[in-house]
Amino acid sequence: MEQQQLMSNKQVILREYVSGRFPTEADMYVNTSSYISLKVPPQGSTVLVKNLYLSCDPMMRFLIMDNSHHRMTKYVYCTPGSPIYVGMARVAKVLDSSHPEFKQGDLVWGLTRWEEYSFITNPESLIKIRHTDTDVPLSYYTGILGMPGKTAYADSLKYALRRKGNTCSCPQHPEQLGSLWANLQNWLVVMLLEVLEGFDEAFNYKEEHDLDAALKRYFPQGIDVYFEHVGGEMLDAVRVNMREHGPIAVCGMISQYNLPDPQGIKNLMQCI
Ligand SMILES: NC(=O)c1ccc[n+]([C@@H]2O[C@H](COP(=O)([O-])OP(=O)(O)OC[C@H]3O[C@@H](n4cnc5c(N)ncnc54)[C@H](OP(=O)(O)O)[C@@H]3O)[C@@H](O)[C@H]2O)c1
């Protein structure tokens, strides 16, 4: 019988679900006593990858909650005692594969666990990276060329680009989605933290005590399109400043992820 080569597989394990508060380092631990075979089983359709880059994204936050009462079937949730899922922001190299679409040496991005090596039993979830331009760092596939970039691009195309002349509000830090999305626009975009190339204006949500007044200042004619990733008080303030028939693309609600109870929605009259 062929001897199986086993490799140490360092993992970050979730201790317990984290709900209603900010996660802390104590909610996870590093497991150094796990080993993995570097060969996929011959039967089935499995891919073994070495994880090269992982990005800690807001998506991880709701994967580590106890979601037993409100599971959305499109997500794969973490289980206490198992390695944490790291959303879609991962770049990995295929080491072995019994799936016809993937071969040794392929680069991929997609959902993975926080560990050095992962067996992927649903390889159809992987996206192959055709990395021909070596000037582009591979790590960009955890950001602008990966899931955050695709999200911003899709939202822009669907909700904003086809509505030329819009004024758009995008309430995020310019690091990931916010900056990508805003840079895909040519119009007035209000960002909450910094003015960067591509944005006409910005304000810091932490320094504005009256969000409604701030939005009125920057959008005297009202907001045409709102790309939502904050929720809570920001959504309430935006809703009273939307122009008639202005679409709101709901992408995330980062202000809500660590609350014991989600904030209620005000100003629903504006939807009539
Ligand atoms: N639906 C999808 O497929 C999808 C995909 C990707 C992302 N998302 C969502 O999009 C949002 C942004 O993701 P990302 O990857 O761009 O995250 P990111 O790069 O980690 O940026 C998150 C930023 O949110 C800011 N923030 C936190 N609380 C806030 C609040 N109450 N009001 C305003 N800003 C706040 C933080 O800035 P400070 O630390 O300075 O507060 C942080 O810089 C999240 O809601 C995420 O869940 C959805």
The ligand as a Gaussian input file, in Angstrom:
#p B3LYP/6-31G(d) Opt

LIG

0 1
 N      -23.083000      40.950000      -0.086000
 C      -21.840000      40.637000      -0.418000
 O      -21.586000      39.760000      -1.248000
 C      -20.723000      41.390000       0.226000
 C      -19.421000      41.214000      -0.211000
 C      -18.387000      41.948000       0.400000
 C      -18.673000      42.797000       1.438000
 N      -19.936000      42.943000       1.848000
 C      -20.272000      43.895000       2.926000
 O      -19.765000      45.168000       2.549000
 C      -19.341000      45.865000       3.690000
 C      -17.884000      46.301000       3.550000
 O      -17.028000      45.170000       3.358000
 P      -15.451000      45.397000       3.038000
 O      -14.916000      44.101000       2.637000
 O      -15.284000      46.601000       2.195000
 O      -14.937000      45.740000       4.525000
 P      -13.584000      46.420000       5.070000
 O      -12.605000      46.724000       4.007000
 O      -13.169000      45.610000       6.256000
 O      -14.132000      47.789000       5.618000
 C      -15.100000      47.827000       6.628000
 C      -15.118000      49.240000       7.108000
 O      -16.394000      49.488000       7.708000
 C      -16.219000      50.578000       8.572000
 N      -17.292000      50.612000       9.561000
 C      -17.459000      49.837000      10.634000
 N      -18.569000      50.186000      11.301000
 C      -19.106000      51.225000      10.607000
 C      -20.242000      52.048000      10.808000
 N      -21.077000      51.861000      11.854000
 N      -20.497000      53.022000       9.904000
 C      -19.666000      53.218000       8.841000
 N      -18.568000      52.474000       8.601000
 C      -18.293000      51.487000       9.488000
 C      -14.863000      50.333000       9.223000
 O      -14.257000      51.569000       9.426000
 P      -13.906000      52.008000      10.927000
 O      -13.126000      50.859000      11.513000
 O      -13.121000      53.249000      10.765000
 O      -15.202000      52.206000      11.616000
 C      -14.082000      49.519000       8.178000
 O      -13.033000      50.265000       7.630000
 C      -19.622000      44.958000       4.893000
 O      -20.893000      45.294000       5.407000
 C      -19.656000      43.578000       4.276000
 O      -20.428000      42.668000       5.025000
 C      -20.976000      42.259000       1.266000

